[in-house]
């Protein structure tokens, strides 16, 4: 495992790297409210066969967190930085692992540069409106009226809400697999001065990701990227209907619903690693 930082457009961007760069590359894009730390075990599990790169988005983890007034926090901008990082590292061809916020970033990249993407792996990485659950009601209300709904949305940035994302939907016999380090580290990031304003801006900007769904789905139909979907069937942020919807435009997609919640890697890491090995071994 290597831990590195490079400067992208004047900002430090941190990434974790594992494996031999001569092997096929898998780029792993994390979601909210975490960082590349969510992939720490998967990088170890797959490093013998693949080259893995997991960046922290700007505003998260060990990457720069400039104040809202000094940086355009949007998914379009985060996509720009991710592409710039890959270009800086000389990574031209890669598979994508997308989770949560990583999905609109990764799918922008894939739909605009299909020649660069060898495969897709989605873990609660939504591309269809069917995936949205009642969890999103307050967020979409906030998108339409920030002032009215901001107090309710701020509750999603509390320690109890962060822990809920990890524990909800996890079977009782796997709760002891959850490390409290996960939500403690994520909450420490959220509690940094100015970070809640960053997250509120990204919450608001999320609405524009839905405008890209038709383009993402057209990319699926036209280019038929090899696709593996590994999703917690108990995820109440992005529900299992979002996983099953991939089959509409990708009839060959391999879809696995696990008895897990939103952060399935924390409780089903070995199972997911085995599915990835089998899938990439056959499709790359």
Residue, then its C-alpha position, 0 to 999 in steps of 0.5 A: x500500500x502506498x499513500x501519496x499526494x499530488x497537486x492538481x490545479x493548485x490543490x493537494x489531492x491524496x490517493x491510496x495505491x496498491x499493486x503493480x502498475x503493469x497490471x490492469x488498473x481499477x480506480x475506486x471512487x468513494x462516496x459520502x461521508x467517507x474517503x478512500x479509507x473505505x477501500x483499505x481492505x479491498x486494496x489489500x485483498x486485490x493488490x496481488x492481481x491488479x493495480x488499484x488507485x483510490x483517491x480522496x475527492x476534494x473536500x474529503x479525507x486527506x485531500x484539500x478542503x478549501x472553503x466553499x467561497x474559494x472552490x466550486x463544490x459540484x460533481x462536475x468539478x469533482x469529475x474534472x479533478x478525478x480525470x486530472x489526477x488520472x492524467x497526471x498519473x498516466x492512467x489511460x485505461x482502467x476499470x471503475x469501482x463506484x460507490x454513492x457519490x463516486x457513481x455520478x463522478x465515475x459515470x460522467x467519466x465513463x460516458x464521456x470517455x468510453x474508450x478508457x473504461x474497461x469495466x464497471x463495478x457498482x456498489x450502491x452506485x446509482x444510475x436510475x431513479x428507481x434507486x432513490x428511497x424516502x431517505x432522499x425526500x428531505x434532500x430533494x426538498x432542500x434542493x428546491x428550498x435550501x433555507x427552509x430545509x437546511x436545518x433538517x439536512x444538517x441532521x444528516x451531518x451528525x455523529x448519529x447519522x454517520x453511524x447509522x449509515x454503517x449500521x443500518x441494514x447489517x444483519x445482527x450476526x455481522x454487526x461485530x464486523x463493523x469497526x467504529x473507526x469507520x464512522x469516527x474517522x468520517x465524523x472527524x472529517x465532517x466536524x472540521x471547520x467549514x466542512x459542513x458547508x462543503x457537504x451542504x453545497x454538494x447535497x444541493x448540487x446532487x440534483x443535477x446528477x439526475x440530469x445525467x442519467x439519460x446520458x449514462x443509460x445511453x452509454x450503457x446501451x451503446x457501449x455495453x461495458x462489462x458490469x458487476x453490481x454488488x449491492x446491499x439489499x438492506x440499503x435504505x439510501x440507495x435501494x436494491x431497485x437501483x441495482x436491479x435497474x442496471x439490467x434494463x440497459x445492460x442485460x449481461x450485467x452481473x447483479x448480486x444483492x448481498x445481505x448488507x447495508x450501505x457500506x457493504x465492504x465493511x461486512x462483506x469484504x471477502x465476498x465482494x473481493x471474490x466476486x470482483x476477482x471472478x468478474x474481472x478475471x473473465x471480462x478483462 
